Amino acid sequence: MPPLPHQKKPTIKDVAAKAGVSSATVSFVLNNRPGQAISDKVRKRVLRIAEQLNYHPSATAAGLARKRTHNMGVVFYRDEQLISNAFYSFVVQGVIKEAIRREYNLLFSFLPVEYRGYADLPKIVRENNVEGVILVRETSPRLVKDIEARGIPVVAIDNFPPLKGVQSIEIDNRHGGRIAADHLVALGHRRIAFLQAAMDRPSIAERGQGFRAGLEAAGLRFSPRTHLVRAAELTFDGGRDAAERMFASPHRPSAVFCANDEVAAGVLRAALLRGLAVPRDLSVVGFDDITMSNYTYPPLTTVGVDKEALGVEAMSWLIELVERGRRDPSTRLAAVSLVERQTTARPSG
């Protein structure tokens, strides 16, 4: 529990006194400095007491102690497939290109388990080897707090859960859902479904909100029974399986907006196997404009975002924070646009 407003902020001496060790030992443990003969028992006790007292090293002191390294960190949290993901690999490519252009080095770190506190801080952070950190996708508010407590600024990209008090860059998902709905309505579709999954992720929920707003703006009364189809996961298989159920329903839509392009590809496969022609019998819109969307059959109409530009802006912003000092936390929205290919047309009949 954080200290009450009238309570004195805990110091390193408070942690040392309660743990029965020296302030130097506390510093060694919290900074995970190598070459120190500290038992695992003492290390765990110091970490536990620091957490109980809600003690964080002074960000100012950490900043003064750290020399310029021209190193930036990219931390992946809990998703070992992230760097090969069809969307985020291009985001990371943008991060790398901007770092090279600005003559900064990049260090990568991975957190394979749920973040639990000081002991799980990435090594590049613990050893003060980076001046700033980029977090991609899923992350931990507690992780952000502990990184920033060391005087290291953070920029988060497409993160969830939402992070208060941190610089973040998010895709304009609501607008993306809205323009997908607008496109299908303009073609004359009235029976339009949103194929959703992972609705606990804000980005997916926002796409659904934008989709609903588009339908209602067109005078179409939104009904979960008619307009929502749930997939087990945001994957090709998830989209295919959900589409098979959708096609068997008496409420089969004439168009479907999919939460992402992988789901949409699964819908296209299910339509092919059922003998439905796209777009004559079914119009399909995806989201993300990953490379695969150019090579589906037919090529996929989708909502696109400049993924590499997302990474470029994140790194540029982080460098600005490092070189010019911290600014008020804010959120920037990455623009989206409709990429028309061959999976949408006017409804037949």
C-alpha atoms as one frame of an Amber mdcrd trajectory, in Angstrom:
protein
   0.000   0.000   0.000   1.451   3.438  -0.879   2.248   5.775   2.041  -0.446
   8.195   3.144   0.046  11.841   2.140   1.209  12.849   5.641   3.674   9.982
   5.931   7.345  10.456   5.265   8.539   8.883   2.042  10.609   5.751   2.838
  14.359   5.932   2.287  17.026   3.378   1.577  17.992   3.609   5.266  14.475
   2.593   6.274  14.712  -0.498   4.081  18.174  -1.309   5.448  17.078  -0.908
   9.067  14.040  -3.161   8.707  16.003  -5.762   6.755  18.906  -5.684   9.199
  21.500  -4.936   6.534  23.560  -1.972   5.384  22.329   0.675   2.937  25.054
  -0.519   0.562  23.586  -4.031   0.619  20.135  -2.653  -0.184  21.622  -0.692
  -3.090  23.447  -3.769  -4.397  20.271  -5.866  -4.242  17.931  -3.325  -5.826
  20.397  -2.559  -8.582  21.325  -6.246  -8.961  25.008  -5.403  -9.076  27.202
  -8.399  -9.903  30.160  -9.605  -7.852  28.554  -9.055  -4.438  28.499 -11.882
  -1.881  24.849 -11.558  -0.896  22.892 -14.686  -0.037  19.639 -15.507  -1.771
  17.877 -15.310   1.606  19.076 -11.752   2.247  18.288 -10.726  -1.333  14.706
 -11.956  -1.048  14.265 -10.250   2.341  15.467  -6.900   0.994  13.192  -7.139
  -2.040  10.205  -8.067   0.137  10.746  -5.196   2.554  11.351  -2.677  -0.235
   8.015  -3.724  -1.697   6.257  -3.564   1.699   7.538  -0.035   2.285   6.779
   0.949  -1.316  10.371   2.111  -1.633  11.660   3.161  -5.042  15.148   4.510
  -5.753  15.208   8.238  -6.422  14.693   8.885 -10.102  16.828  12.015  -9.866
  19.670  10.194  -8.179  19.469   7.381 -10.694  19.634   9.859 -13.541  22.664
  11.611 -12.075  24.444   8.326 -11.474  23.878   7.072 -14.982  26.191   8.268
 -17.750  25.078   8.765 -21.333  25.196   5.435 -23.113  23.221   6.178 -26.285
  21.522   2.846 -25.673  17.771   2.375 -25.877  15.922  -0.711 -24.713  13.036
  -2.618 -26.286  11.267  -4.912 -23.835   8.879  -7.665 -24.894   6.566  -8.768
 -22.147   5.208 -12.326 -21.968   4.914 -12.984 -25.708   7.929 -14.757 -27.141
   6.404 -14.735 -30.642   6.104 -10.959 -30.737   9.203 -10.240 -32.801   8.051
 -12.612 -35.556   4.438 -11.406 -35.465   3.162 -10.281 -38.879   2.187  -6.871
 -37.429   4.688  -6.083 -34.671   7.762  -7.157 -36.616   7.233  -4.098 -38.829
   6.766  -1.896 -35.740  10.114  -3.128 -34.393  11.661  -2.529 -37.814  10.610
   1.121 -37.547  12.115   1.338 -34.060  15.407  -0.052 -35.356  15.557   2.258
 -38.382  14.945   5.405 -36.322  17.511   4.349 -33.707  20.109   3.867 -36.440
  19.224   7.188 -38.061  19.630   9.009 -34.739  22.836   7.107 -33.901  21.461
   5.238 -30.905  22.126   1.598 -30.068  19.318  -0.857 -29.329  19.304  -3.489
 -26.604  16.506  -6.067 -26.489  15.160  -7.784 -23.409  12.429 -10.317 -22.787
  10.279 -10.979 -19.729   9.098 -14.581 -20.003   7.006 -14.570 -16.824   4.467
 -12.338 -15.146   6.224  -9.297 -13.707   6.399  -9.529  -9.901   8.704  -6.687
  -8.858  12.342  -5.640  -8.610  13.719  -9.138  -9.120  12.066  -9.359 -12.544
  13.334  -6.032 -13.905  15.031  -6.556 -17.281  18.795  -6.831 -16.935  19.342
  -3.878 -19.268  17.345  -1.740 -16.808  18.801  -3.157 -13.594  22.338  -2.487
 -14.780  21.559   1.024 -16.051  22.563   0.122 -19.594  19.762   2.046 -21.301
  18.571   5.634 -21.263  15.002   4.872 -22.329  12.708   1.897 -22.829  10.068
   1.018 -25.411   7.390  -1.458 -24.355   5.382  -3.243 -27.024   1.872  -4.631
 -26.641   1.025  -6.357 -23.338   2.828  -4.941 -20.342   2.558  -4.369 -16.611
   1.764  -1.034 -14.922   4.022  -2.126 -12.088   6.895  -2.740 -14.499   6.488
   0.754 -15.926   6.459   2.265 -12.435   9.660   0.463 -11.459  11.468   1.455
 -14.667  10.482   5.106 -14.341  11.482   5.110 -10.657  15.037   4.658 -11.896
  14.828   7.830 -13.957  14.333   5.969 -17.236  11.538   7.252 -19.521   9.144
   4.806 -21.144   7.121   4.897 -24.362   4.499   2.170 -24.819   3.219   0.988
 -28.211  -0.275  -0.478 -28.669  -0.218  -1.474 -25.028  -2.733  -3.221 -22.843
  -3.929  -2.883 -20.190  -4.183   0.934 -20.468  -1.316   2.686 -18.665  -1.951
   5.917 -16.801   0.804   8.469 -16.532   2.969   7.172 -19.369   3.653   8.189
 -22.950   1.857   5.793 -25.276   1.167   5.442 -28.983  -2.060   3.707 -29.907
  -3.793   2.862 -33.164  -6.970   4.831 -33.830  -9.026   1.662 -33.491 -12.411
   3.350 -33.076 -12.005   5.248 -36.316 -10.831   2.051 -38.000 -13.971   0.213
 -36.947 -16.075   3.155 -38.058 -14.611   3.371 -41.566 -14.994  -0.395 -42.022
 -18.701  -0.110 -41.173 -19.094   3.008 -43.329 -17.523   1.220 -46.314 -19.816
  -1.790 -46.080 -22.922   0.340 -45.494 -22.052   2.519 -48.501 -21.932  -0.624
 -50.649 -25.493  -1.367 -49.621 -24.977  -4.028 -46.942 -27.408  -4.115 -44.030
 -26.689  -7.528 -42.519 -23.132  -6.870 -41.319 -21.356  -8.821 -38.559 -18.299
  -8.019 -36.458 -16.212 -11.148 -35.938 -14.606 -10.483 -32.578 -12.170 -12.153
 -30.172 -10.025 -11.093 -27.216 -12.458  -8.338 -26.278 -10.528  -7.804 -23.037
  -7.914  -6.073 -25.192  -8.782  -2.364 -25.494  -7.729  -2.215 -29.164 -10.194
  -4.934 -30.172 -12.992  -3.549 -28.009 -12.469  -0.113 -29.586 -12.727  -1.576
 -33.091 -16.070  -3.023 -32.095 -17.204   0.306 -30.648 -16.314   2.118 -33.861
 -18.102  -0.543 -35.915 -21.253  -0.172 -33.819 -21.115   3.625 -34.089 -20.930
   3.315 -37.875 -23.977   1.069 -38.042 -26.022   3.299 -35.769 -25.016   6.419
 -37.706 -26.460   4.711 -40.787 -29.730   4.102 -38.974 -29.116   0.382 -38.392
 -30.222  -0.810 -34.986 -27.352  -2.731 -33.394 -28.197  -6.208 -32.123 -25.571
  -8.532 -30.587 -27.496 -11.534 -31.941 -27.309 -10.224 -35.482 -24.133  -8.179
 -35.538 -21.655 -10.028 -33.296 -19.868 -13.328 -33.936 -17.331 -14.557 -31.396
 -14.100 -16.353 -32.293 -12.062 -18.304 -29.758  -8.874 -16.422 -30.617  -7.395
 -13.835 -32.979  -5.987 -16.412 -35.394  -6.631 -17.999 -38.785  -8.135 -21.060
 -37.106 -10.254 -18.893 -34.824 -11.673 -17.021 -37.806 -12.309 -20.184 -39.827
 -14.119 -21.963 -36.993 -16.257 -18.917 -36.139 -17.145 -18.420 -39.815 -18.293
 -22.032 -40.130 -20.721 -21.447 -37.247 -21.784 -18.129 -38.766 -22.551 -19.710
 -42.151 -24.712 -22.357 -40.479 -26.786 -19.704 -38.708 -30.164 -18.515 -40.072
 -28.821 -14.982 -39.464 -25.924 -15.338 -41.932 -24.683 -11.840 -42.828 -23.886
 -10.538 -46.282 -20.712  -8.846 -44.967 -18.337  -9.321 -42.061 -15.790  -6.998
 -40.444 -13.018  -9.011 -38.772 -11.015  -7.988 -35.711  -7.759  -8.553 -37.601
  -6.435  -9.861 -40.913  -5.570 -13.339 -39.636  -9.182 -13.836 -38.572 -10.322
 -12.506 -41.961  -8.083 -15.016 -43.761  -9.762 -17.783 -41.794 -13.173 -16.469
 -42.891 -12.056 -16.530 -46.528 -10.963 -20.160 -46.170 -14.269 -21.152 -44.555
 -16.201 -19.393 -47.340 -14.200 -21.217 -50.002 -14.815 -24.602 -48.380 -18.550
 -23.868 -48.146 -18.760 -22.856 -51.804 -19.419 -19.176 -51.112 -17.892 -16.703
 -53.563 -16.182 -13.634 -52.111 -17.249 -10.894 -52.615 -20.363 -11.970 -54.545
 -21.875 -13.960 -51.663 -19.950 -12.411 -48.779 -17.926  -9.219 -48.356 -15.007
  -9.345 -45.913 -12.994  -6.536 -44.288  -9.958  -7.119 -42.057  -7.817  -4.890
 -39.861  -4.025  -4.257 -39.739  -3.032  -4.610 -43.428  -0.374  -7.219 -42.735
   1.644  -8.532 -45.695  -0.549 -11.628 -45.975  -3.582  -9.493 -46.850  -2.071
  -8.880 -50.300  -1.877 -12.609 -51.007  -5.171 -14.023 -49.747  -7.681 -15.092
 -52.363  -9.141 -12.684 -53.202  -6.737  -9.990 -51.882  -8.203  -8.627 -48.655
  -9.855  -5.250 -48.167  -8.667  -4.074 -44.754  -8.117  -1.154 -42.402  -4.436
  -0.270 -42.585  -1.998   1.449 -40.275   1.585   2.368 -41.148   3.256  -0.124
 -38.817   6.828   0.963 -39.471   5.876   4.597 -38.881   4.451   3.544 -35.517
   7.874   2.299 -34.467   9.657   5.330 -35.923   7.447   7.725 -33.950   7.884
   5.759 -30.726  11.674   5.848 -30.946  11.702   9.511 -31.977   9.500  10.373
 -28.989  11.679   8.369 -26.599  14.831  10.126 -27.801  13.075  13.462 -27.295
  12.236  12.491 -23.708  15.839  11.457 -23.042  17.485  14.489 -24.625  15.039
  17.220 -23.576  13.658  15.915 -20.308  10.277  14.556 -19.338   6.994  16.059
 -20.467   3.438  15.544 -19.335   2.225  12.013 -20.097   0.072  11.834 -23.188
  -1.348   9.469 -25.797  -0.809   9.787 -29.525  -3.075   8.123 -32.062  -1.697
   6.535 -35.222  -3.914   7.248 -38.227  -5.717   4.457 -40.074  -7.194   4.256
 -43.570  -9.237   1.878 -45.658  -7.187  -0.245 -48.079  -9.620  -1.414 -50.773
  -8.765  -4.648 -52.546 -11.095  -7.356 -53.840 -13.082  -8.831 -50.945 -15.888
  -6.246 -50.815 -18.677  -5.469 -53.289 -22.351  -4.625 -53.375 -24.553  -7.414
 -51.971 -25.982  -9.781 -54.589 -29.712 -10.175 -55.027
